[in-house]
Amino acid sequence: MSLRSLRAGLLAAAALLGLSALPGAARAGATFDAIKARGTLNCGVNVGSAGFSQPDSQGVWRGLDADLCRFVATALFGDPAKVRFLPLTAQQRFTAAQAGEVDVLIRQTTLTLSRDTTLGLRMVHPYLYDGHGFMVRKAANLGGIAELGGATVCLLQGTTNEVVTADWARTAGVQIQPVLFDRIDVAAQAFFSGRCDAIGTDATQLASARSTAPNPGDYVILPERISKEPYGPVVRRDDPEWFDVIRWVTMAVVQAEELGVNSTNAEKMRAESSNPEVRRLLGVTPDTGQNLKLPQNWAYDAIRKVGNYGEIYDRNIGPKTPLGLERGMNALWTEGGLLYAWPMR
């Protein structure tokens, strides 16, 4: 019996048993089918975080997270405009994902064990590495976080930061008074108005908040970090095919930078590169698209129309933006950072 005949027989047997496919066979899941039928991606983002997800004066969502949503939409449809942004607070985000109100969360969400195992959700893969810190007024002349004893601290309720701060204060023997808010922009305004002595959250969010202050130079982010906060997309647990799509699209934006493929040279590299990795990424060879049930040019379109990771980072939160963040931990692994794409072969 030929391999083709054997496979046909096994598929027929699987159908009789009520199985949709053989183990390991690729198929689009219900989430993916619904998205394709709808024609747009529903992407959950923060309600307003400068540099990550915030509407501009024309109502267009801007930021690193917003651009990653566009990267996914372009991989699916070839069009970065085919995304609907749904702003969610920290308390709303997981409920919205569980209920299917959003297809994916790309919303400054820390990947943790409890979230990955108890919420009916899957943490996908880090796209940004961060850590919890504190911002204070420069005039307070504090040398470090050990000097926060007795301070009132604005924190986000229902986030890892609330827990991390309580754990750190207890371990360090530092007495603080938490003041809780459900939105980072509201917490930041409370801090700037003098309601709190300090504000505590992930360092990138502190930089984002400081960029919106009336006088950003009046505030300093203390140097210590008291936690690890890897940000990544989040999807529902019940659809492994959709999980695969989001995981590998997230990898592709990093892989593009690793291979030196960007929005300006993608067309040339697709036509001229003999590098097998570049050819697979850009759809010259069809493997990745076929395996994910995506168009053959999915990564090529997304890179050309949205950019690689470095381009997205630099235009939204990099050194030349109001946030002024160096790559640091978010540099490629080849440049001393933590960003690393799995082999796309």
C-alpha positions in Angstrom: 0.0 0.0 0.0 1.3 3.4 -0.9 1.8 6.2 1.7 -1.0 8.2 0.1 -3.4 5.2 0.2 -2.5 4.6 3.9 -3.1 8.2 4.8 -6.4 8.2 3.0 -7.5 5.1 4.9 -6.5 6.6 8.2 -8.4 9.8 7.4 -11.5 7.7 6.6 -11.2 5.8 9.8 -10.7 9.0 11.8 -13.9 10.4 10.2 -15.8 7.2 11.2 -14.6 7.7 14.8 -15.8 11.3 14.8 -12.3 12.7 14.7 -11.8 15.9 12.6 -8.2 15.1 11.6 -5.3 12.8 12.3 -3.1 13.7 15.3 -0.7 16.4 14.2 -2.7 17.4 11.1 -3.0 21.2 10.8 -6.5 22.7 10.8 -7.9 26.1 11.5 -9.7 26.3 14.8 -13.1 27.8 15.6 -11.6 31.1 16.6 -9.6 31.4 13.3 -12.7 30.4 11.3 -14.8 33.1 13.1 -12.1 35.8 12.5 -11.9 34.9 8.8 -15.7 35.0 8.4 -15.8 38.3 10.3 -13.0 39.9 8.2 -11.4 41.7 11.2 -9.3 40.9 14.2 -10.6 41.9 17.6 -7.6 42.9 19.6 -7.7 43.8 23.3 -5.5 46.7 24.3 -4.9 49.1 27.2 -7.4 51.9 27.7 -4.6 54.5 27.2 -0.9 53.9 27.6 1.4 56.3 25.7 3.8 54.4 23.5 1.8 51.1 23.8 -1.8 51.7 22.9 -3.4 55.1 22.8 -5.6 56.9 20.3 -4.0 60.0 18.7 -5.9 63.3 18.0 -7.5 61.6 14.9 -8.7 58.6 16.9 -6.0 56.3 15.4 -4.6 53.8 17.9 -0.8 54.2 18.2 1.8 52.3 20.1 3.9 49.1 20.3 0.9 47.0 21.3 -1.3 48.6 18.7 1.3 47.9 16.0 1.6 44.2 17.1 -2.2 44.0 16.7 -1.7 45.4 13.2 1.1 42.9 12.5 -1.3 40.0 13.4 -4.1 41.5 11.3 -1.8 41.9 8.3 -0.6 38.3 8.6 -4.2 37.1 8.5 -5.7 39.5 5.9 -2.8 41.3 4.2 -4.2 44.6 5.6 -3.1 46.3 8.8 -6.4 48.2 8.9 -8.4 45.0 9.4 -8.2 45.2 13.2 -10.7 46.5 15.8 -9.1 47.8 19.0 -11.0 47.1 22.2 -9.7 49.1 25.1 -9.8 47.1 28.4 -8.9 47.9 32.0 -6.8 45.5 34.0 -9.9 44.1 35.6 -11.8 43.7 32.3 -9.1 42.1 30.1 -9.2 38.4 31.2 -13.0 38.3 31.4 -13.2 39.8 27.8 -10.8 37.1 26.6 -12.6 34.3 28.3 -15.9 35.4 26.9 -14.6 35.7 23.3 -15.1 39.4 23.1 -11.5 39.7 21.9 -9.6 37.2 19.8 -6.3 38.1 21.5 -5.0 40.3 24.3 -1.9 42.4 23.4 -2.1 44.6 26.4 1.0 44.9 28.6 0.0 41.6 30.3 2.6 39.7 32.4 2.8 36.0 31.7 2.5 34.0 34.9 1.9 30.4 36.0 -1.4 31.2 37.8 -2.8 33.1 34.8 -1.7 30.3 32.4 -3.3 27.5 34.4 -6.4 28.8 36.2 -8.2 31.3 33.9 -9.0 29.1 30.8 -6.4 31.2 28.9 -3.0 30.6 27.4 0.0 32.8 27.8 1.7 32.8 24.4 5.3 34.1 24.2 7.1 37.2 25.5 7.4 40.2 23.2 8.7 42.6 25.9 10.7 42.1 29.1 10.0 44.5 31.9 10.3 44.7 35.7 8.3 46.5 38.5 9.8 49.8 39.6 8.8 53.0 41.3 8.7 56.6 40.2 9.1 59.6 42.6 9.5 63.3 42.4 13.0 64.3 41.7 12.8 66.9 44.5 12.3 64.1 47.0 16.0 63.3 46.4 15.5 59.5 47.1 18.5 57.3 46.5 16.6 54.0 46.1 13.5 52.0 47.0 14.6 51.3 50.5 13.9 55.0 51.3 10.2 54.6 50.4 9.3 53.7 54.1 6.1 55.5 55.1 5.2 56.6 51.5 1.8 56.5 49.9 2.2 54.6 46.6 -0.3 54.7 43.7 -0.8 51.1 42.4 -3.0 49.3 39.9 -5.6 47.1 41.4 -6.0 43.5 40.3 -2.5 43.4 38.6 0.7 41.6 39.3 2.1 44.9 40.4 -0.2 45.1 43.4 0.9 41.6 44.6 4.6 42.2 43.7 4.7 45.4 45.7 3.0 43.8 48.8 5.5 40.9 48.6 8.5 43.2 48.3 7.4 45.5 51.1 6.8 42.6 53.4 10.1 41.0 52.6 12.1 44.2 52.8 10.4 45.4 56.0 9.3 48.6 54.3 6.0 50.1 55.4 4.0 51.7 52.6 0.4 52.8 52.1 -1.1 51.6 48.8 -3.6 53.8 47.0 -5.4 51.6 44.4 -6.7 52.6 40.9 -8.1 50.5 38.0 -6.3 52.5 35.2 -2.7 53.5 34.8 -3.6 56.9 33.4 -5.8 57.7 36.4 -3.1 56.4 38.8 -0.5 58.6 37.1 -2.7 61.7 37.3 -3.2 61.1 41.0 0.5 60.8 41.5 1.3 64.0 39.4 -1.4 65.9 41.4 0.3 65.0 44.7 -2.1 62.4 46.0 0.7 59.8 46.3 4.4 60.1 47.1 5.3 57.5 44.5 3.8 55.4 41.8 4.6 51.7 41.3 4.2 49.6 38.2 6.3 48.1 35.4 9.2 50.4 34.4 7.9 50.8 30.8 4.5 51.9 32.1 6.3 54.4 34.4 8.1 55.8 31.4 4.9 56.0 29.5 3.2 57.8 32.3 6.1 60.2 32.8 5.9 61.1 29.1 2.4 62.5 29.7 3.3 64.6 32.7 3.2 68.4 32.5 6.9 68.5 33.3 8.4 65.1 32.8 11.8 66.2 34.1 10.3 66.7 37.5 10.1 62.9 38.0 12.6 60.1 38.2 12.3 56.3 37.9 14.3 54.7 40.7 16.9 52.2 39.4 15.9 49.0 41.2 13.5 46.4 39.8 11.7 44.1 42.2 10.2 41.6 39.7 10.3 39.9 36.3 7.4 41.0 34.1 7.5 39.3 30.7 4.7 40.7 28.5 3.0 38.5 25.9 -0.2 37.9 24.0 -3.0 36.0 25.6 -5.6 33.8 23.9 -8.3 31.3 25.1 -7.2 27.9 26.0 -9.8 26.0 23.9 -8.3 26.6 20.5 -4.7 25.3 20.0 -4.7 26.2 16.3 -5.3 29.8 17.0 -2.7 29.7 19.8 -0.2 28.4 17.2 -1.0 31.3 14.8 -0.5 33.9 17.5 2.7 32.3 18.8 4.4 32.1 15.4 3.3 35.5 14.3 4.8 36.9 17.5 8.0 34.9 16.6 8.0 36.3 13.1 8.3 39.9 14.1 11.4 39.1 16.0 12.8 36.7 13.4 12.6 39.4 10.8 14.9 41.7 12.9 17.3 38.7 13.5 17.5 38.2 9.8 17.8 41.8 8.9 14.5 42.0 7.1 12.6 45.2 7.5 9.8 47.2 5.9 12.1 48.9 3.4 14.1 45.9 2.2 11.6 43.0 2.5 10.6 43.1 -1.2 14.3 43.1 -2.3 15.2 40.3 0.1 12.3 38.2 -1.0 13.4 38.5 -4.6 17.1 38.1 -4.2 18.0 36.4 -0.9 19.4 32.8 -1.1 19.2 32.4 2.7 16.8 29.5 3.4 15.5 31.2 6.6 14.7 34.4 4.8 13.1 32.5 2.0 10.9 30.6 4.4 10.0 33.7 6.4 9.0 35.7 3.3 7.0 32.9 1.7 9.3 32.1 -1.2 9.1 28.6 0.1 5.5 27.9 1.3 6.2 25.9 4.5 5.2 28.3 7.2 2.0 29.5 5.6 0.9 26.0 4.9 1.6 24.8 8.4 -0.3 27.6 10.0 -3.1 27.8 7.4 -2.1 31.3 6.6 -1.5 32.9 3.2 1.9 32.1 1.8 3.0 35.8 2.0 1.7 36.3 5.6 5.0 37.3 7.2 6.2 39.2 4.1 3.1 41.4 4.0 3.2 42.0 7.8 6.9 43.0 7.8 6.5 45.2 4.7 3.4 47.0 6.0 4.1 47.2 9.7 7.8 46.6 10.3 10.1 44.2 12.2 10.4 44.3 16.0 13.2 46.9 16.0 11.2 49.2 13.8 8.1 48.9 15.9 10.0 49.4 19.2 12.0 52.4 18.0 9.0 54.3 16.6 6.9 53.8 19.7 9.0 53.6 22.8 12.6 53.8 21.7 15.3 56.4 22.6 14.1 59.0 20.1 10.5 58.9 21.5 9.1 60.7 24.5 9.5 57.5 26.5 13.2 57.3 25.6 13.7 53.6 26.4 16.9 51.9 25.3 16.5 48.3 24.1 18.3 46.8 27.2 16.7 43.4 27.9 14.6 43.8 24.8 17.6 43.7 22.5 18.1 40.6 20.3 19.9 37.7 22.0 22.8 38.3 19.6 23.2 41.8 21.0 23.1 40.9 24.7 19.3 41.0 25.1 16.6 38.4 25.8 14.6 38.5 22.5 14.9 35.2 20.7 12.7 33.7 18.0 12.4 29.9 17.7 13.6 28.4 14.5 11.0 28.8 11.8 11.7 25.6 9.9 
